[in-house]
Amino acid sequence: MSRTAVSAERGHRVFAWFYARTSAAAENGPLGEYRRSLVRQAAGVTVDIGSGVGHNLPHLPAAVTQVHLVEPDPHMRSRLEARMDDAMRLHAVGAESLPIDDGSVDTVISTLTMCSVDDVDAVAGELHRVLRPGGKLLVMEHVRSIDGRIARRQQRLDRLWPAFSGGCHIDRDTGSALGHAGFDTAALRRVELPGTPAVTREFVLGAMERR
Ligand SMILES: C[S@@+](CC[C@H](N)C(=O)[O-])C[C@H]1O[C@@H](n2cnc3c(N)ncnc32)[C@H](O)[C@@H]1O
């Protein structure tokens, strides 16, 4: 029997294939290091939004008791399901509307996902809603540059970029959206990913406590 809670039919077949084939290599470099240092802070009931092909799963520590995977793309889900175990439940929905009770979650993980969601503000609000006070939001997201020249290039490129990258946007100010939803963004670091084009090099990274 499938462990998928709801079914949804939209997705990017070619991007899912491409991401599964190419993204594993990046996990051996600085991106993988950022990811490991972040995901190992998860504990208790944990929600991973935009789980993709499951790159966060090997890094979940023993302190995690239950995992909700949120993935609306059926082509990603078919790959993700192969990596799931019995403590994991897969929700075939967008993170704009999570089928999870208010304040019932200890940790939310968002890695390389806020760039791809339909509505960043709605997702930020949902993450705040499902986390209990004192719960943690673990974030690793590429964002709009603080260098105005690069930001303008991101804005121009973003007219076409999503069409070739599974809906990923390169000019999002994810840190501000999380701040508006009520998260204390002081704990977010801005880091650069070496060896990456300038338009996808700047990240926000860190663990924020839900107030
Ligand atoms: C670049 S992949 C990142 C996957 C994974 N989080 C990682 O770190 O490798 C972006 C993922 O976000 C998913 N996604 C797109 N729209 C979404 C939404 N509205 N809610 C949740 N996830 C979404 C995509 O299907 C895709 O799996």
The ligand as a Tripos MOL2 file, in Angstrom:
@<TRIPOS>MOLECULE
LIG
   27    29     1     0     0
SMALL
NO_CHARGES

@<TRIPOS>ATOM
      1 C1         15.4960   21.9230   -6.2140 C.3       1 LIG1
      2 S1         14.4020   20.7610   -5.5480 S.3       1 LIG1
      3 C2         15.0870   20.5560   -3.9010 C.3       1 LIG1
      4 C3         14.7990   19.2170   -3.3120 C.3       1 LIG1
      5 C4         15.3320   18.9730   -1.8920 C.3       1 LIG1
      6 N1         14.7100   19.8240   -0.9140 N.3       1 LIG1
      7 C5         16.8300   19.1020   -1.8160 C.2       1 LIG1
      8 O1         17.3240   19.7950   -0.9300 O.co2     1 LIG1
      9 O2         17.4980   18.4590   -2.6190 O.co2     1 LIG1
     10 C6         12.9030   21.7120   -5.1940 C.3       1 LIG1
     11 C7         11.7690   20.8290   -4.7450 C.3       1 LIG1
     12 O3         10.6540   21.6340   -4.3270 O.3       1 LIG1
     13 C8          9.4840   20.9900   -4.7790 C.3       1 LIG1
     14 N2          8.3600   21.9420   -4.8120 N.ar      1 LIG1
     15 C9          7.9120   22.7040   -5.8460 C.ar      1 LIG1
     16 N3          6.8260   23.4090   -5.4960 N.ar      1 LIG1
     17 C10         6.5770   23.1020   -4.2020 C.ar      1 LIG1
     18 C11         5.5810   23.5120   -3.2760 C.ar      1 LIG1
     19 N4          4.6430   24.4050   -3.6030 N.pl3     1 LIG1
     20 N5          5.6160   22.9800   -2.0380 N.ar      1 LIG1
     21 C12         6.5840   22.0910   -1.6800 C.ar      1 LIG1
     22 N6          7.5590   21.6730   -2.5220 N.ar      1 LIG1
     23 C13         7.5600   22.1640   -3.7650 C.ar      1 LIG1
     24 C14         9.8700   20.4630   -6.1460 C.3       1 LIG1
     25 O4          8.9680   19.4910   -6.6180 O.3       1 LIG1
     26 C15        11.2590   19.9200   -5.8640 C.3       1 LIG1
     27 O5         11.2170   18.6060   -5.4000 O.3       1 LIG1
@<TRIPOS>BOND
     1     1     2 1
     2     2     3 1
     3     2    10 1
     4     3     4 1
     5     4     5 1
     6     5     6 1
     7     5     7 1
     8     7     8 2
     9     7     9 1
    10    10    11 1
    11    11    12 1
    12    11    26 1
    13    12    13 1
    14    13    14 1
    15    13    24 1
    16    14    15 ar
    17    14    23 ar
    18    15    16 ar
    19    16    17 ar
    20    17    18 ar
    21    17    23 ar
    22    18    19 1
    23    18    20 ar
    24    20    21 ar
    25    21    22 ar
    26    22    23 ar
    27    24    25 1
    28    24    26 1
    29    26    27 1
@<TRIPOS>SUBSTRUCTURE
     1 LIG1         1 GROUP 0 **** ****
